[in-house]
Amino acid sequence: MKLAIIGAGVAGLAAARSLRAAQPDLEITLYEKSRGLGGRAATRRRDGFAFDHGAQYLKAPTDALLKLIQQELPSDELFDIGKPVWTFDTNGTIAEGDPALNTEPKWSYRSGLSMFGKLLGAGLDVRREVRIAALKRETNESGWLLVDTTGRSVGSADLVLITAPGPQAADIIAASDIVSERRDVLVEALQSAIYRRCISLAFAYPRLVPRPFYALISSDRGHPIAWLALEHDKGPQRCPPGHSLMIAQMAPAYSLEHWDVALEQLVAPVAALVGDVLGEDLDQPLWADRQGWKFALPDGIAEPNTIDAPELGLFFAGDFTAGQGRVHLAVEQGWRTAAVISSVLG
């Protein structure tokens, strides 16, 4: 029995890892359109700096999640950021954050959050830089052929788990060999997960900018910056001595309006916004970096019981089945779907 998983983000990796343990005879292959593992749990490196330009840290609010990161996966690089997250409003007024939330550990890895995806994916069969565009029925009608964007068949499977973002999953299903009535229902359900975009900008500075908080989050959602983090607070591996590194993740409206604006045109206005919030002159960064996340945070949810189709051998998992963009929720959705697939296999 063969299972294909489309997408090697956190949900796909968690599902594959769980199924490898529960169903040792199941042949599992993951297909990932990019070179990296872990999706938005991503880290970028430049000029001696390392920064998380997508997800900022990992929460582990349950015993199962804590066991995963502390015991089941290597934990030598794992650490709690420690410093709190405070808030700021449209006027730039900074206030201490929620005390209850700030008592929860904010887990990361010394070399970057992308380490989480690497650890989850260790030992798994992942075909990288392969973008699946459609599923075609095999001649015996009992399995699936996976077709890439060139129209070439790149693999086959009895069961398929799709963990790409909801709209991308909908595109795959729309192009697949499924009876039109059933296909249309699936596409409509998947398209109900609308995503907010996010432009994530990194700014490096040749001096320290110390603060009692690790990050600020917009409390009233009225500021162009939704999240502002001091990435250098994640330890010496993130930043050369005597330097600072800021991560400014822009609000959905700002990101949508400036989606096609080049980095060079964003540096001055956004660096000025960062400086205004922190009360510092930050107009002249050493360098800046830009990442656009088209599918940053889901605004809606595709209910798993409306999209999983065991009779077709099709299953779905990801942040769009949780309705929130959180790394730990993606893990739990991967586990949930793995359990469903295990029950089908018996």
SVG drawing of the C-alpha trace seen along z (x, -y; Angstrom):
<svg xmlns="http://www.w3.org/2000/svg" viewBox="-23 -59 54 63">
<polyline fill="none" stroke="black" stroke-width="0.4" points="0.0,0.0 1.4,-3.4 0.6,-6.9 1.6,-10.1 1.7,-13.3 1.6,-16.5 3.5,-19.2 6.3,-18.7 5.2,-21.5 4.8,-20.8 1.4,-19.0 2.6,-16.7 5.8,-15.9 3.9,-15.2 1.4,-13.0 4.2,-11.0 6.2,-10.6 3.1,-9.4 2.1,-7.0 5.6,-5.6 5.3,-4.5 1.7,-3.3 1.8,-1.6 5.3,-0.3 4.3,1.5 2.9,-1.7 5.1,-3.1 5.1,-6.9 6.5,-9.5 6.2,-13.2 6.3,-15.7 7.4,-19.2 7.4,-22.1 10.3,-23.9 13.8,-22.9 13.1,-23.2 11.0,-21.3 8.6,-22.8 6.7,-25.4 6.5,-28.7 8.7,-27.3 11.5,-28.8 14.9,-30.3 17.1,-32.5 20.8,-33.3 22.7,-36.3 26.1,-37.9 26.4,-36.0 22.8,-36.5 20.1,-33.9 16.4,-34.9 13.0,-33.3 11.1,-35.1 7.8,-33.1 6.6,-31.5 8.4,-33.1 8.4,-30.3 6.7,-27.1 4.2,-26.6 3.7,-23.2 0.5,-23.6 -0.1,-19.8 1.9,-16.9 2.0,-15.3 3.6,-18.3 6.0,-18.8 7.0,-15.2 7.5,-15.5 10.0,-18.4 11.7,-17.5 12.0,-13.7 11.1,-12.3 13.1,-14.8 16.7,-15.8 16.5,-18.7 20.1,-19.9 19.3,-23.1 15.8,-23.6 15.4,-26.6 12.7,-28.9 13.1,-32.5 12.1,-33.6 11.4,-37.3 7.7,-38.3 5.6,-39.6 4.3,-43.1 1.7,-45.1 1.5,-48.4 -1.4,-50.3 -2.0,-52.5 -0.6,-55.5 2.6,-53.5 1.8,-53.2 3.6,-50.2 2.2,-48.1 3.0,-44.9 1.3,-41.9 -1.0,-39.3 0.7,-37.9 -0.9,-34.5 0.2,-34.1 3.7,-35.3 4.1,-32.5 3.9,-29.9 7.3,-28.9 8.1,-30.2 10.2,-27.4 12.7,-27.8 16.0,-26.3 19.4,-28.0 20.2,-27.8 16.6,-28.7 13.1,-27.4 13.7,-25.6 15.4,-23.0 12.0,-21.8 11.1,-20.7 14.5,-19.1 14.0,-17.0 10.5,-16.0 11.6,-15.0 14.6,-13.0 14.5,-9.6 11.4,-10.3 11.3,-9.9 10.9,-13.5 10.9,-14.4 11.9,-18.1 11.2,-20.7 8.3,-18.7 5.0,-20.6 2.0,-18.4 -0.7,-19.9 -3.3,-17.1 -4.3,-13.5 -5.2,-11.1 -6.7,-7.7 -4.6,-4.7 -5.9,-2.4 -7.2,0.0 -9.2,-2.9 -7.9,-1.8 -5.1,-4.2 -3.8,-7.7 -1.1,-9.0 0.6,-12.2 1.1,-14.6 3.4,-17.6 3.0,-21.0 4.6,-19.8 2.0,-17.0 4.5,-14.3 3.5,-11.5 6.0,-11.6 4.6,-8.8 1.6,-6.7 -0.2,-5.9 -3.2,-4.1 -4.0,-7.0 -3.2,-10.7 -2.9,-13.3 -2.9,-16.9 -1.4,-19.4 -0.9,-22.3 -2.7,-25.5 -6.5,-25.4 -6.6,-27.4 -3.7,-25.3 -5.4,-22.1 -8.5,-23.3 -6.6,-23.8 -5.2,-20.3 -8.6,-18.8 -10.2,-20.9 -7.7,-19.5 -8.1,-15.9 -10.1,-12.8 -13.0,-13.0 -16.7,-12.8 -17.7,-16.4 -20.4,-16.6 -18.0,-15.3 -15.1,-17.4 -17.2,-20.6 -18.2,-20.0 -14.5,-19.4 -13.3,-22.5 -16.0,-24.7 -15.1,-23.4 -11.4,-24.0 -11.9,-27.5 -13.7,-28.5 -10.3,-28.8 -9.4,-32.3 -5.8,-33.4 -4.3,-36.7 -1.1,-37.8 2.0,-38.9 5.1,-40.7 7.9,-39.9 10.9,-42.3 14.2,-41.8 16.5,-44.8 20.1,-44.4 21.8,-47.1 25.5,-47.5 24.5,-48.3 22.5,-46.8 18.8,-47.7 18.0,-46.2 14.4,-46.0 12.7,-44.2 10.5,-42.4 11.3,-40.0 8.5,-41.2 5.5,-43.5 2.1,-42.6 -0.4,-45.2 -3.2,-45.2 -5.8,-47.1 -4.7,-45.9 -4.6,-49.5 -0.9,-49.8 0.9,-48.9 3.1,-46.6 1.3,-43.5 4.3,-42.0 7.7,-43.4 10.4,-41.0 13.9,-41.5 15.4,-38.5 18.8,-39.0 17.1,-38.0 17.1,-34.4 20.8,-34.0 24.3,-34.6 23.9,-32.2 21.3,-34.6 23.4,-37.8 27.1,-38.9 28.2,-40.5 27.1,-44.1 24.5,-43.9 20.7,-43.8 18.2,-42.2 14.5,-43.2 11.6,-41.3 8.7,-43.4 5.7,-41.4 3.2,-43.7 -0.5,-43.8 -2.7,-42.1 -4.1,-45.3 -0.6,-46.8 0.8,-43.5 -2.0,-43.3 -1.6,-46.9 2.2,-46.6 2.4,-43.0 4.2,-43.9 6.3,-46.7 10.1,-46.0 12.2,-45.7 14.1,-48.8 10.9,-50.9 9.8,-49.4 13.1,-49.7 12.9,-53.5 9.2,-53.7 9.1,-50.5 12.4,-51.1 11.0,-54.5 7.9,-52.8 10.1,-50.3 12.1,-53.2 9.0,-55.1 7.6,-52.2 10.8,-51.5 11.8,-55.2 15.1,-54.7 16.7,-56.1 16.6,-53.0 16.5,-54.6 19.8,-53.2 19.9,-49.4 23.0,-47.5 20.8,-45.5 17.2,-44.5 15.4,-41.3 11.9,-40.7 9.7,-37.6 6.1,-37.5 3.8,-34.9 0.8,-34.6 -0.8,-32.0 0.2,-33.4 -2.8,-32.9 -6.1,-31.3 -9.2,-33.4 -11.6,-30.5 -11.7,-26.8 -12.3,-23.8 -13.9,-21.4 -12.1,-18.0 -15.3,-16.0 -16.5,-17.8 -13.3,-17.4 -11.7,-14.0 -12.9,-11.5 -11.9,-8.0 -14.0,-6.5 -11.7,-8.2 -8.5,-7.6 -8.1,-11.4 -7.4,-13.2 -6.4,-16.7 -4.5,-18.4 -2.9,-21.8 -3.6,-25.1 -6.7,-25.5 -8.2,-22.5 -7.5,-24.1 -8.6,-27.6 -5.5,-29.3 -1.9,-29.7 0.0,-28.1 2.9,-25.6 1.6,-23.4 -1.9,-23.3 -0.4,-22.1 1.3,-19.3 -1.9,-18.3 -3.8,-18.4 -1.2,-16.1 -1.6,-13.8 -5.4,-13.9 -5.3,-12.9 -2.7,-10.2 -5.2,-8.7 -8.0,-8.8 -5.8,-7.1 -4.7,-4.4 -8.3,-3.7 -9.0,-3.3 -6.1,-0.9 -7.1,1.0"/>
</svg>
